[in-house]
Amino acid sequence: MDALLQSLWQINVLDIESTLSHVCQSVLRDPSVSKDVLRARAAGLRKLGTILQGAKKPYTRGSSLRHEAVKLDTGGSSTATS
């Protein structure tokens, strides 16, 4: 039963990561808006990602679509690399 639940969890995580990736690419590569709007969207997505990550420890998973290293500084901001 544990193996089944783990497999279902991994499938859900991959689906969520894939969906988020597609949505972000669509939002950031929309040809119908100006570069200024695209920059504002990118800044908003970065801020949202920072808020959602909070001060969590870096997490990597072998089957993940992304591998991120999060570095926190004393100012409370973080940087992520993919």
N, C-alpha and C positions, 0 to 999 in steps of 0.2 A: 504494500500500500504506500509506503514512504517513497519508493522508487517511482511509482505512478504520479504521486503528487509533485515530486521534484521535477519530473519530466514535463508535466503540465505547467508548472511554474516557469520553467525555462522557455517553453513555447510562448507563454504570455509575455515574458520579458522581451524576447526577441521581437514579437509582434509590436509591442509598445515602442521599442527603440526604432524599429523600421518605420512605423507610422510617424513618430516625431521627426525623424530624419527627413522623410518626404515632405512633411508640412513645412519644416524650416526651410528646405530648399525652395519650395514653391513660394513662400513668403519673401525670401531673400533674392529670388531671381525673377520676380514679376516684371515683365517687360513693359507693362502699362503704366508704371509709376516712375517718377524721377529718381535720380541717384540719391538726392537728399532724403527722400522718403525711405529708400532702401537702407540708407545709413541709420536713420532713426529707428527703423524696424530692427536692424542688427543690434543697435544699442539696447533696445527694449528686450530683445531675446537674451542678450548677455546679462542684463540686470535680472531678468526672471530666472535664468539659470543659476546665478549667484545666490539669489534668495532661496530657491528650491534646494540647492546643495547645502546652504548654511555652513556649519563648521564640521560637517561629517568627515570621517576619515576617507582617504582615497580607497576606492573599491574597484577591483578589476576582476573580470570573469573571463575565462578562456573562450567562451562562446559569444562574448559581447561583440557588438559591431564597433565599439569604441573602447579605447584604453586611455584613461585620463589620469593625469597626475595633478593633484590640487595642492597648491602652496599657499598657506595662509600667512599674512603678515600682521603686524600689530595694529595696523590701521583698519583691519576688518575686511579688506578686499581680498579677493582670491583671483588666481589666474589658472586657466586650464589649457592644456595642450592635447591635441588629438593625434 
